[in-house]
Amino acid sequence: MSVSNSIIFFISTIGWFNGIILSFYFLFFVKNKTLSNQLLGFLLLCLSLRISKSVIWYFNPQLPIIFVLFGLCVCLFIGPLLYLYIKSTLHQSTKLSKFDKSILVLTSIAAVVLLTFFSNDLQLWKKYLVKIIYAQWFLSVLGTCFLLLPIFKNENYQNFKPHTKWVLSVYFSNLMIALFFTMSFFKIFNVAYISGAIAFSFLIYLNFLIILHRKKTINLFSSEKYLNKKIESAEATKLIKRLEEIIEKEDIYGNSALKLSDLANQMDISAHQLSQLLNDNLQKSFSTYLTEFRIKKSCELMASGVDLKIEAIGYEVGFQSKSTFFAAFKKIKGTTPSLFKETHTLA
């Protein structure tokens, strides 16, 4: 191996090697085990595996074809994982929605089918499948930029928080890597195949080693300060409507142990965002909102003439005791449940 090739091999290898180490850090060792950190770990792992295949194959073309195909199938996950990471970190989601899970499931099925049933059809890979994979990788990364549009609409670059800059850095790094590989494969501007791996190495150090050692990066992996901004009225209206739909779904309000985080998970937002939504837009704490909602439902039950005792209605809507129900009802409605039922029961 020539000196120049040795340098290229070294530079490209330290990238994917450190990428794997960093992916394990976010997956297993980071203190703040949020959904976004887990997704970032998987994203880094897929990128590192993809880059390692490229480097090894570039310097060893005799690599068994199954490893080459595996590296190509890993590309299928990079775009979706980037999309889910950006979405989860901007919204501070605590779990994946059904739609998000379906993206990963379908991607996994596609990868398994390709490796299981088409690994021997190299002509099909060369003619169609590799092109489809590269197109899916680049277009999915490119399409993820739509999640970032609100940032540019609502903030000036000078006012970007550390976390916002971090998210943008992760996105544009992925876009650059995908662009290098795509241009190389389709022979655009004669971009060298190994350029994607070299770019990955530089970006790994730029985004992790330099930024992680900078000062004032306390909020690098958390957008809490960004979330402290008041939610816009149009978005707040949608969220409040969704909150009301979810809290009535399967009588979730009837769960006496219902917590703020439980509802936030259902809405795919953070507990902080839900608390902020209630305080800023309804001027209520979560406890007040839930109590008032339960009293409203108890009034509906009594007015409907349901054949339940007063205390049973209290338990039905989520109160843990008769005394708590009576005290909350008297405070909100200005009368007792018994008197309310007498005057409002349907004939």
C-alpha positions as CSV (number, residue, x, y, z in Angstrom):
1,M,0.0,0.0,0.0
2,S,1.4,3.4,-1.0
3,V,1.9,6.2,1.5
4,S,-1.0,8.2,0.1
5,N,-3.3,5.1,0.3
6,S,-2.1,4.5,3.9
7,I,-3.0,8.1,4.9
8,I,-6.4,7.8,3.2
9,F,-7.0,4.4,4.9
10,F,-6.0,5.9,8.3
11,I,-8.2,9.0,8.0
12,S,-11.2,7.1,6.8
13,T,-10.8,4.3,9.4
14,I,-10.6,6.5,12.5
15,G,-14.0,7.9,11.4
16,W,-16.0,4.8,11.4
17,F,-14.1,3.3,14.4
18,N,-14.8,6.4,16.6
19,G,-18.4,6.4,15.2
20,I,-19.0,3.0,16.6
21,I,-17.6,4.0,20.0
22,L,-19.8,7.0,20.1
23,S,-22.8,5.0,19.0
24,F,-22.3,2.7,21.9
25,Y,-21.9,5.7,24.2
26,F,-25.3,7.1,23.2
27,L,-27.0,3.6,23.3
28,F,-25.6,2.3,26.6
29,F,-23.6,4.8,28.6
30,V,-25.1,8.3,28.2
31,K,-26.7,9.4,31.5
32,N,-29.7,11.0,29.8
33,K,-31.2,8.0,28.2
34,T,-33.8,9.8,26.1
35,L,-35.5,8.6,22.9
36,S,-33.5,11.1,20.8
37,N,-30.2,9.9,22.3
38,Q,-31.1,6.3,21.5
39,L,-32.0,7.2,18.0
40,L,-28.8,9.2,17.6
41,G,-26.9,6.1,18.8
42,F,-28.6,3.9,16.2
43,L,-28.0,6.5,13.5
44,L,-24.3,6.7,14.3
45,L,-24.1,2.9,14.3
46,C,-25.7,2.6,10.9
47,L,-23.5,5.3,9.4
48,S,-20.3,3.7,10.9
49,L,-21.2,0.3,9.6
50,R,-21.9,1.7,6.2
51,I,-18.6,3.7,6.2
52,S,-16.6,0.6,7.4
53,K,-17.9,-1.4,4.5
54,S,-16.9,1.3,2.1
55,V,-13.4,1.6,3.5
56,I,-12.8,-2.1,3.7
57,W,-14.2,-2.8,0.2
58,Y,-12.2,0.1,-1.3
59,F,-8.9,-1.3,-0.1
60,N,-10.0,-5.0,-0.4
61,P,-12.3,-5.6,-3.4
62,Q,-12.3,-9.3,-2.6
63,L,-14.5,-8.7,0.4
64,P,-17.3,-11.4,0.5
65,I,-20.3,-10.1,-1.4
66,I,-22.6,-10.7,1.5
67,F,-20.8,-8.0,3.5
68,V,-21.1,-5.6,0.6
69,L,-24.8,-6.2,0.4
70,F,-25.2,-5.9,4.1
71,G,-23.5,-2.5,4.0
72,L,-25.8,-1.4,1.3
73,C,-28.9,-2.5,3.2
74,V,-27.7,-0.5,6.2
75,C,-28.2,2.6,4.0
76,L,-31.9,2.0,4.1
77,F,-32.0,2.9,7.8
78,I,-29.9,6.1,7.8
79,G,-32.5,8.4,6.3
80,P,-35.4,7.1,8.5
81,L,-33.3,7.2,11.6
82,L,-32.2,10.8,10.9
83,Y,-35.9,11.7,10.4
84,L,-36.9,10.1,13.6
85,Y,-34.0,11.6,15.5
86,I,-34.7,15.2,14.3
87,K,-38.4,14.7,15.0
88,S,-37.9,13.3,18.5
89,T,-35.3,15.9,19.6
90,L,-37.3,18.9,18.4
91,H,-40.5,17.6,20.0
92,Q,-38.7,16.1,23.0
93,S,-40.7,12.9,22.3
94,T,-40.4,10.1,24.9
95,K,-41.6,7.3,22.7
96,L,-42.1,6.4,19.1
97,S,-45.6,6.8,17.6
98,K,-47.2,4.0,15.7
99,F,-46.3,5.7,12.4
100,D,-42.7,6.0,13.5
101,K,-42.5,2.3,14.5
102,S,-44.1,1.3,11.2
103,I,-41.3,3.2,9.3
104,L,-38.6,1.1,11.1
105,V,-40.6,-2.1,10.8
106,L,-41.0,-1.7,7.0
107,T,-37.4,-0.7,6.6
108,S,-36.3,-3.8,8.5
109,I,-38.6,-6.0,6.4
110,A,-37.2,-4.6,3.2
111,A,-33.6,-5.2,4.4
112,V,-34.3,-8.8,5.4
113,V,-36.1,-9.5,2.1
114,L,-33.2,-8.1,0.1
115,L,-30.6,-10.1,1.9
116,T,-32.6,-13.3,2.1
117,F,-34.1,-13.6,-1.3
118,F,-31.9,-11.5,-3.6
119,S,-28.4,-11.9,-2.3
120,N,-27.5,-14.2,-5.2
121,D,-28.9,-12.0,-8.0
122,L,-26.0,-9.6,-8.4
123,Q,-27.2,-8.4,-11.8
124,L,-30.5,-7.2,-10.2
125,W,-28.4,-5.4,-7.5
126,K,-26.2,-3.7,-10.1
127,K,-29.0,-2.7,-12.4
128,Y,-31.7,-1.7,-10.0
129,L,-31.4,-2.3,-6.3
130,V,-28.2,-0.3,-5.5
131,K,-29.7,2.7,-7.4
132,I,-32.9,2.4,-5.5
133,I,-31.1,2.2,-2.1
134,Y,-28.9,5.3,-2.9
135,A,-31.9,7.2,-4.1
136,Q,-33.9,6.3,-0.9
137,W,-30.9,7.3,1.3
138,F,-30.4,10.7,-0.3
139,L,-34.1,11.6,-0.8
140,S,-35.0,10.6,2.8
141,V,-32.2,12.7,4.2
142,L,-33.1,15.6,1.9
143,G,-36.8,15.4,2.8
144,T,-36.0,15.5,6.6
145,C,-35.1,19.2,6.1
146,F,-38.9,20.0,6.2
147,L,-38.8,19.3,9.9
148,L,-36.2,22.1,10.3
149,L,-38.2,24.8,8.6
150,P,-39.9,26.1,11.8
151,I,-36.5,26.7,13.2
152,F,-35.5,29.1,10.4
153,K,-38.9,30.8,10.5
154,N,-39.0,31.4,14.3
155,E,-35.3,32.1,15.0
156,N,-32.4,34.1,13.7
157,Y,-29.1,32.3,13.4
158,Q,-27.5,34.7,15.9
159,N,-30.1,33.6,18.5
160,F,-29.8,29.8,17.9
161,K,-29.4,27.8,21.1
162,P,-26.5,25.3,21.4
163,H,-29.1,22.5,21.0
164,T,-30.5,24.0,17.8
165,K,-27.0,24.4,16.3
166,W,-26.3,20.8,17.3
167,V,-29.4,19.5,15.5
168,L,-28.6,21.5,12.4
169,S,-25.0,20.2,12.5
170,V,-26.2,16.6,12.7
171,Y,-28.6,17.1,9.8
172,F,-26.2,18.9,7.4
173,S,-23.4,16.4,8.2
174,N,-25.7,13.6,7.2
175,L,-26.8,15.5,4.1
176,M,-23.1,16.0,3.1
177,I,-22.2,12.3,3.6
178,A,-25.2,11.1,1.6
179,L,-24.4,13.7,-1.1
180,F,-20.8,12.5,-1.4
181,F,-21.8,8.8,-1.7
182,T,-24.6,9.5,-4.2
183,M,-22.4,11.7,-6.4
184,S,-19.7,9.1,-6.3
185,F,-22.1,6.2,-7.3
186,F,-23.8,8.1,-10.1
187,K,-20.4,9.5,-11.2
188,I,-21.3,13.1,-10.8
189,F,-18.3,15.5,-11.0
190,N,-16.0,12.4,-10.7
191,V,-16.3,12.4,-6.9
192,A,-14.1,9.6,-5.5
193,Y,-15.9,6.7,-3.7
194,I,-13.7,7.0,-0.6
195,S,-14.6,10.7,-0.3
196,G,-17.7,9.9,1.7
197,A,-15.7,8.0,4.3
198,I,-13.1,10.8,4.5
199,A,-15.9,13.3,5.0
200,F,-17.4,11.2,7.7
201,S,-14.1,11.1,9.6
202,F,-13.8,14.9,9.5
203,L,-17.4,15.5,10.5
204,I,-17.2,13.0,13.4
205,Y,-14.4,15.1,14.9
206,L,-16.1,18.4,14.0
207,N,-19.4,17.4,15.5
208,F,-18.3,15.4,18.6
209,L,-14.8,16.0,19.7
210,I,-14.7,19.7,19.1
211,I,-18.3,20.6,20.1
212,L,-18.4,18.3,23.2
213,H,-15.3,20.0,24.5
214,R,-16.6,23.5,24.0
215,K,-17.9,25.4,27.0
216,K,-21.5,26.5,27.4
217,T,-22.9,23.3,25.8
218,I,-25.0,22.3,28.8
219,N,-28.1,22.2,26.6
220,L,-26.4,20.6,23.6
221,F,-28.6,17.4,23.7
222,S,-31.7,19.0,25.2
223,S,-33.9,21.6,23.7
224,E,-35.5,22.6,27.0
225,K,-34.7,26.3,26.6
226,Y,-36.1,26.2,23.1
227,L,-39.3,24.7,24.5
228,N,-39.6,27.4,27.0
229,K,-40.8,29.7,24.3
230,K,-44.6,30.0,24.3
231,I,-46.3,27.7,21.9
232,E,-47.9,29.5,19.0
233,S,-51.7,29.8,19.2
234,A,-52.5,27.7,16.1
235,E,-50.2,24.9,17.4
236,A,-51.6,25.2,20.9
237,T,-55.2,24.9,19.6
238,K,-54.3,21.6,17.8
239,L,-52.5,20.3,20.9
240,I,-55.4,21.1,23.2
241,K,-57.9,19.4,20.8
242,R,-55.6,16.3,20.7
243,L,-55.4,16.4,24.5
244,E,-59.1,16.3,24.9
245,E,-59.4,13.5,22.4
246,I,-56.8,11.4,24.1
247,I,-58.0,12.0,27.7
248,E,-61.5,10.7,26.7
249,K,-60.1,7.8,24.7
250,E,-61.0,4.6,26.6
251,D,-61.9,6.7,29.6
252,I,-58.3,7.4,30.4
253,Y,-59.4,10.1,32.8
254,G,-60.9,7.4,34.9
255,N,-57.5,6.1,35.8
256,S,-56.9,7.5,39.3
257,A,-53.2,7.1,38.9
258,L,-53.0,9.1,35.7
259,K,-49.9,11.3,35.6
260,L,-48.8,14.2,33.5
261,S,-46.1,12.1,31.8
262,D,-48.7,9.4,30.9
263,L,-50.7,12.0,28.9
264,A,-47.6,13.5,27.4
265,N,-46.5,10.1,26.2
266,Q,-49.9,9.6,24.5
267,M,-49.5,13.0,22.8
268,D,-45.9,12.3,21.7
269,I,-44.6,15.4,23.5
270,S,-42.6,15.9,26.6
271,A,-44.1,16.4,30.1
272,H,-42.5,19.9,30.0
273,Q,-44.4,20.8,26.8
274,L,-47.7,19.6,28.2
275,S,-47.3,21.5,31.4
276,Q,-46.3,24.6,29.5
277,L,-49.4,24.1,27.2
278,L,-51.8,24.0,30.1
279,N,-50.2,26.9,32.0
280,D,-49.7,29.3,29.1
281,N,-52.9,28.6,27.1
282,L,-55.4,27.4,29.7
283,Q,-53.9,29.1,32.8
284,K,-54.2,25.8,34.7
285,S,-52.0,23.3,36.3
286,F,-52.2,19.7,35.2
287,S,-53.9,18.8,38.5
288,T,-56.5,21.5,38.1
289,Y,-57.2,20.6,34.5
290,L,-57.6,16.9,35.3
291,T,-59.9,17.6,38.3
292,E,-62.1,20.0,36.3
293,F,-62.3,17.5,33.4
294,R,-63.3,14.7,35.9
295,I,-66.0,16.9,37.4
296,K,-67.4,17.7,34.0
297,K,-67.6,14.0,33.2
298,S,-69.3,13.3,36.5
299,C,-71.9,15.9,35.7
300,E,-72.5,14.3,32.4
301,L,-73.0,10.9,34.0
302,M,-75.4,12.3,36.6
303,A,-77.4,14.3,34.0
304,S,-77.8,11.1,31.9
305,G,-79.6,9.4,34.7
306,V,-77.0,6.6,35.0
307,D,-77.9,4.0,37.7
308,L,-74.9,4.6,40.0
309,K,-74.5,5.9,43.5
310,I,-72.9,9.3,43.9
311,E,-69.6,7.9,45.3
312,A,-69.5,5.3,42.5
313,I,-69.7,8.1,39.9
314,G,-66.7,9.7,41.7
315,Y,-64.7,6.5,41.4
316,E,-65.8,6.0,37.8
317,V,-64.3,9.4,36.7
318,G,-61.0,8.8,38.5
319,F,-61.3,10.2,42.1
320,Q,-59.7,8.0,44.7
321,S,-62.1,8.7,47.5
322,K,-65.6,9.9,48.2
323,S,-64.4,12.8,50.3
324,T,-62.0,14.0,47.6
325,F,-64.8,13.8,44.9
326,F,-67.3,15.7,47.1
327,A,-64.7,18.4,48.0
328,A,-63.7,19.0,44.4
329,F,-67.3,19.0,43.2
330,K,-68.4,21.6,45.8
331,K,-65.4,23.8,45.0
332,I,-65.9,23.8,41.2
333,K,-69.7,23.6,40.9
334,G,-70.7,25.4,44.1
335,T,-73.0,22.7,45.2
336,T,-73.0,19.1,46.3
337,P,-73.1,16.1,43.9
338,S,-76.4,15.0,45.4
339,L,-78.1,18.4,44.8
340,F,-76.7,18.6,41.3
341,K,-78.0,15.1,40.5
342,E,-81.5,15.9,41.9
343,T,-81.8,19.1,39.7
344,H,-80.2,17.8,36.6
345,T,-81.3,14.2,36.1
346,L,-83.1,13.7,32.9
347,A,-86.8,13.0,33.2
